[in-house]
Amino acid sequence: MARIGIIGSAGRMGQALVDAITAAGHELAGGIDQGGDALALAKESDVLVDFSAPAALEFNLDAAIHAGTPIMVGTTGLAERHHWLVDAAAVSIPVLQTGNTSLGVTLLAHLVREAAARLGEDWDIEIAETHHRMKVDSPSGTALLLGEAAAAGRGVHLKDAAVRGRDGVTGAREAGTIGFAALRGGSVAGDHTVHFLSDNERLSFTHMAENRAIFARGAVRAGAWLIGKEPGRYTMAEVLGL
């Protein structure tokens, strides 16, 4: 049984995480939100699960480092600077950062990477995602995660291959690029499809999230898995043994 602390407990994921912690047989060490004492929570927890906001990440990582507590970061909308902070924290403590904690999406990313590695550049890659009207970042963290998987399969950097949104006379599609399209509306928890399109045939991988509980279950599993690990930056794929 692990004592799990929640950062961002009043957010959309908060109650789902509480339910998932109980269902998995673990103990809730406590929860905080903006203005809460992250260091005190870290000292009371075997692991922290952070679903707060990018602006709070540096403070939360510092608290985890000072307490020597592993941290699972599920916050999306991170910039390059935030990833530097995660890398720096991973020198001192175990850190798992991901754009999606769903076990199904984790397996999907593995399949996307494998497909991208085996199909040539004559197969165009397009990633489409749909989320609820309240989502503030685009493309979603999951879409970017899948894009990173596709880019890794092709041995390129996503920042060099990504095309985000097309409008007006854009010209013919450039070979080797990875396209993104985002839809927002209703109460959709999260739908993602990665299309591989070639002449006369198409291959598509789709994941549809019906409830935020799937992300909470994955986050709890990942957090518990982190306990006892050596300092370093870990992935959801490692949690599944991929």
C-alpha positions as CSV (number, residue, x, y, z in Angstrom):
1,M,0.0,0.0,0.0
2,A,1.3,3.4,-1.0
3,R,0.6,6.8,0.5
4,I,-0.2,9.0,-2.6
5,G,-0.4,12.8,-2.5
6,I,-2.4,14.7,-5.1
7,I,-1.3,18.1,-6.4
8,G,-4.3,19.7,-8.2
9,S,-6.9,17.9,-6.1
10,A,-9.7,20.3,-6.9
11,G,-9.3,20.0,-10.6
12,R,-11.1,17.8,-13.0
13,M,-8.8,14.9,-12.2
14,G,-9.0,15.4,-8.4
15,Q,-11.9,13.2,-7.5
16,A,-11.1,10.6,-10.1
17,L,-7.7,10.2,-8.5
18,V,-9.2,9.9,-5.1
19,D,-11.5,7.1,-6.3
20,A,-8.6,5.4,-8.2
21,I,-6.3,5.5,-5.1
22,T,-9.0,3.8,-3.0
23,A,-9.9,1.3,-5.7
24,A,-6.3,0.3,-6.0
25,G,-5.9,-0.3,-2.3
26,H,-3.7,2.6,-1.6
27,E,-4.0,5.5,0.9
28,L,-4.6,9.2,0.1
29,A,-1.9,11.1,1.8
30,G,-3.7,14.4,1.1
31,G,-4.3,16.9,-1.6
32,I,-3.4,20.5,-2.3
33,D,-4.3,23.2,-4.9
34,Q,-3.0,26.7,-5.7
35,G,-1.4,28.1,-2.6
36,G,-1.1,24.8,-0.8
37,D,2.0,23.5,0.9
38,A,3.5,21.1,-1.6
39,L,6.6,20.5,0.6
40,A,4.5,19.4,3.6
41,L,2.4,17.1,1.3
42,A,5.6,15.6,-0.2
43,K,6.9,14.8,3.2
44,E,3.7,12.9,4.1
45,S,3.6,11.0,0.8
46,D,5.4,8.0,-0.7
47,V,4.8,9.5,-4.1
48,L,3.2,12.7,-5.5
49,V,0.8,12.8,-8.5
50,D,0.7,16.3,-10.1
51,F,-2.2,17.3,-12.3
52,S,-2.0,21.0,-11.5
53,A,-0.7,23.7,-14.0
54,P,2.5,24.4,-15.9
55,A,3.1,27.5,-13.8
56,A,3.3,25.4,-10.6
57,L,5.6,22.7,-12.0
58,E,8.9,24.2,-10.9
59,F,7.6,24.7,-7.3
60,N,6.2,21.2,-7.2
61,L,9.4,19.6,-8.5
62,D,11.4,21.6,-5.9
63,A,9.2,20.3,-3.1
64,A,9.5,16.7,-4.3
65,I,13.3,17.1,-4.5
66,H,13.6,18.6,-1.0
67,A,11.5,15.8,0.5
68,G,13.2,13.1,-1.6
69,T,9.7,12.0,-2.9
70,P,9.1,10.5,-6.4
71,I,6.7,12.5,-8.5
72,M,4.4,11.6,-11.4
73,V,3.6,14.6,-13.6
74,G,0.5,14.4,-15.7
75,T,0.2,18.2,-16.2
76,T,-0.2,19.1,-19.9
77,G,0.6,22.3,-21.8
78,L,4.3,22.1,-20.9
79,A,6.9,24.2,-22.7
80,E,10.5,23.3,-23.5
81,R,11.6,25.0,-20.3
82,H,9.4,22.7,-18.2
83,H,11.0,19.6,-19.7
84,W,14.4,21.0,-18.7
85,L,13.1,21.3,-15.2
86,V,11.9,17.7,-15.2
87,D,15.3,16.6,-16.5
88,A,17.0,18.5,-13.7
89,A,14.7,17.0,-11.0
90,A,15.4,13.5,-12.3
91,V,19.0,13.8,-11.3
92,S,17.8,13.7,-7.7
93,I,14.5,11.8,-7.6
94,P,12.5,9.4,-9.8
95,V,10.2,11.4,-12.1
96,L,7.7,10.2,-14.6
97,Q,6.2,12.9,-16.9
98,T,3.7,12.1,-19.6
99,G,1.1,13.8,-21.7
100,N,-1.3,10.9,-21.0
101,T,-1.5,8.3,-18.2
102,S,-4.0,6.0,-20.0
103,L,-2.6,2.5,-20.3
104,G,-4.4,2.2,-23.7
105,V,-2.7,5.3,-25.0
106,T,0.6,4.1,-23.8
107,L,0.2,0.9,-25.9
108,L,-1.1,3.0,-28.8
109,A,2.1,5.2,-28.8
110,H,4.1,2.0,-28.9
111,L,2.2,0.8,-31.9
112,V,2.5,4.1,-33.7
113,R,6.2,4.2,-33.2
114,E,6.5,0.6,-34.6
115,A,4.3,1.5,-37.6
116,A,6.2,4.7,-38.3
117,A,9.5,2.8,-38.2
118,R,8.4,0.2,-40.7
119,L,6.4,2.4,-43.2
120,G,8.3,4.7,-45.5
121,E,7.8,8.4,-46.1
122,D,5.3,7.7,-48.8
123,W,3.0,7.1,-45.9
124,D,1.7,10.4,-44.6
125,I,1.1,10.7,-40.9
126,E,-1.8,12.8,-39.6
127,I,-2.9,13.1,-36.0
128,A,-6.5,14.2,-35.2
129,E,-7.8,14.8,-31.6
130,T,-11.1,15.9,-30.1
131,H,-11.6,17.3,-26.6
132,H,-14.2,19.0,-24.5
133,R,-14.9,22.7,-25.0
134,M,-13.1,23.7,-21.7
135,K,-9.6,22.3,-22.7
136,V,-7.1,25.2,-22.9
137,D,-4.1,23.7,-24.7
138,S,-3.8,22.6,-28.3
139,P,-2.6,20.2,-29.7
140,S,-3.3,18.0,-26.7
141,G,-0.5,16.5,-24.6
142,T,-1.6,13.1,-25.9
143,A,-1.5,14.2,-29.6
144,L,2.0,15.5,-29.0
145,L,3.0,12.3,-27.3
146,L,1.7,10.3,-30.3
147,G,3.5,12.7,-32.6
148,E,6.8,12.2,-30.6
149,A,6.2,8.4,-31.0
150,A,5.8,8.8,-34.8
151,A,8.8,11.0,-35.1
152,A,10.9,8.6,-33.0
153,G,9.9,5.8,-35.3
154,R,11.2,7.8,-38.2
155,G,14.3,8.9,-36.5
156,V,13.5,12.6,-36.7
157,H,12.7,15.4,-34.2
158,L,9.0,16.3,-33.9
159,K,9.7,20.0,-33.9
160,D,11.3,19.7,-37.3
161,A,8.5,17.6,-38.8
162,A,5.3,18.9,-37.2
163,V,2.7,20.9,-39.1
164,R,0.0,22.4,-36.8
165,G,-3.1,23.6,-38.5
166,R,-3.6,24.5,-42.2
167,D,-5.3,27.5,-43.5
168,G,-5.5,29.2,-46.9
169,V,-3.4,28.1,-49.9
170,T,-0.8,26.0,-48.2
171,G,0.5,24.1,-51.2
172,A,1.1,20.4,-51.5
173,R,1.8,18.4,-48.4
174,E,5.5,18.1,-47.7
175,A,6.8,14.5,-47.5
176,G,7.9,13.4,-44.1
177,T,5.8,15.9,-42.1
178,I,3.5,15.0,-39.2
179,G,0.2,16.9,-39.3
180,F,-2.0,17.8,-36.3
181,A,-5.7,18.7,-36.3
182,A,-7.6,19.7,-33.1
183,L,-11.4,19.8,-32.5
184,R,-13.0,21.3,-29.4
185,G,-16.6,20.9,-28.2
186,G,-19.1,19.2,-25.9
187,S,-17.8,17.1,-23.1
188,V,-15.5,14.7,-25.0
189,A,-12.9,13.3,-22.5
190,G,-10.4,12.7,-25.3
191,D,-10.4,11.0,-28.7
192,H,-7.2,10.5,-30.7
193,T,-6.6,8.9,-34.1
194,V,-3.2,8.5,-35.9
195,H,-3.7,8.1,-39.6
196,F,-1.0,6.5,-41.9
197,L,-2.1,7.3,-45.5
198,S,-0.5,6.0,-48.6
199,D,-1.6,5.6,-52.2
200,N,-4.6,3.3,-52.3
201,E,-4.5,2.3,-48.6
202,R,-4.9,3.7,-45.1
203,L,-4.0,2.5,-41.7
204,S,-5.5,4.2,-38.6
205,F,-5.0,3.7,-34.9
206,T,-7.7,5.2,-32.6
207,H,-8.1,5.5,-28.9
208,M,-11.3,6.9,-27.3
209,A,-11.5,7.9,-23.7
210,E,-15.0,7.5,-22.3
211,N,-14.2,8.8,-18.7
212,R,-11.4,10.5,-16.9
213,A,-11.2,7.5,-14.6
214,I,-8.9,5.8,-17.1
215,F,-6.3,8.5,-16.7
216,A,-6.6,8.4,-12.9
217,R,-6.1,4.6,-12.9
218,G,-3.0,4.9,-15.0
219,A,-1.6,7.7,-13.0
220,V,-2.0,5.8,-9.7
221,R,-0.4,2.7,-11.2
222,A,2.5,4.8,-12.5
223,G,2.9,6.6,-9.2
224,A,3.0,3.4,-7.2
225,W,5.5,1.9,-9.7
226,L,7.8,4.9,-9.2
227,I,8.3,4.2,-5.5
228,G,11.7,2.7,-4.7
229,K,13.1,3.5,-8.2
230,E,16.5,5.1,-8.6
231,P,16.6,8.8,-9.6
232,G,15.9,9.2,-13.3
233,R,13.3,10.2,-15.8
234,Y,10.8,7.3,-16.5
235,T,8.0,6.7,-19.0
236,M,4.6,5.1,-19.1
237,A,6.0,2.6,-21.5
238,E,8.3,1.3,-18.8
239,V,5.4,1.0,-16.4
240,L,3.9,-1.5,-18.9
241,G,7.2,-3.1,-19.6
242,L,7.3,-2.0,-23.3
